[in-house]
Amino acid sequence: MIDMHKIQILGTGCAKCDSLTKATVAVADELGMQYELEKVTDLMRFVDFGVMVTPALVVDGKVVVAGKVPSHEQLREMLAAN
């Protein structure tokens, strides 16, 4: 069975949100992850995750970073750990 991960990008569509999306997809593909990507733009759903600053990255329901776009290496560590 292949582990399918759910990756969610929380953001309003700003430039940083787009950067986080592109960087996350690049790293996930580099790692060979199987994933479903969802862009969450509803502010009320941000609150459900406890996120007050965007962009945020959620992997399998867990917020791994909020308020910044991590470096390629940091993203690699975050995704590899999940």
C-alpha angles and dihedrals in degrees: 000000000000117000107237113200126203112222118188127187112203113203147108096250097270124151092263090051090053091047091052091049094050093044093047093049091048093051095042090051091046089053091048092239121169105224148157114222122211126180109211114201100160108109091209090060090053087061091052087062093044090245117149099166129047152256098049133173120215121188118190091341096311122112106230099174137005134182099020146053108245123218120266090257093048091050090049091054092046095050095041089054092057 
